[in-house]
Amino acid sequence: MKTRICMPRGINVSGKNTISMAALKTMLKKASGTDISTYIRSGNVIFNDTTTLSAEDWEERIGKDIETTFGHREIGVFLSTKEELREILQALPFKDADTKTLYFAFTKQKPGAAFRKESERICIPDRGIYLCCPEGYGTTKLSNNLLEKKLNTRATTRNRNTLQKLIQIADNTEKLC
């Protein structure tokens, strides 16, 4: 059994694509997820996988289930593990930055170049994008929509604190196995 961390793109943002976390948990339970926990209203879900599906197959399945169950089309779904999230956090390139200003954008393909404000920093490794947004993510030019448009790929962004909390919940979920 593997503990998975699901991060859908664009759930409950600005009143769009609204889904209650209880309904999302019920949907995942029907798809064979167990020991399901959610974190904040953006659709972050941690669950134990009782199937032999790959991460890519789970992403496709959850995306289709969200469309079927809630009517929200083309929701990008990104799956990870706590080990992958730990690697992402350990590789944070902006060691001198305030941790509240650090973000990571998960992408479907390897990203290319992007645009930014002068105060912002960006690092683009093989998987995803590290962002440092000192003026806050709400005011950044490096929004999820811009990254998707400029890089021609689906993306979802989480801050450092959320990634740490997802790892913590996954640790506790794994103990239930």
ABEGO torsion letter per residue (X at the ends): XBBBBBBBBGBGBGGBGBBBAAAAAAAAAAAGBBGBBBBEAAGBBBBBBABABBAAAAAAAAAAAAAAAAGBBGBBBBBBBAAAAAAAAAABABAABBAAABBBBBBABBBBBBBBBAABBBBBBABEBBBBBAAEAAABAABAAAAAAAAGBBBBBBBAAAAAAAAAAAAAAAAAX
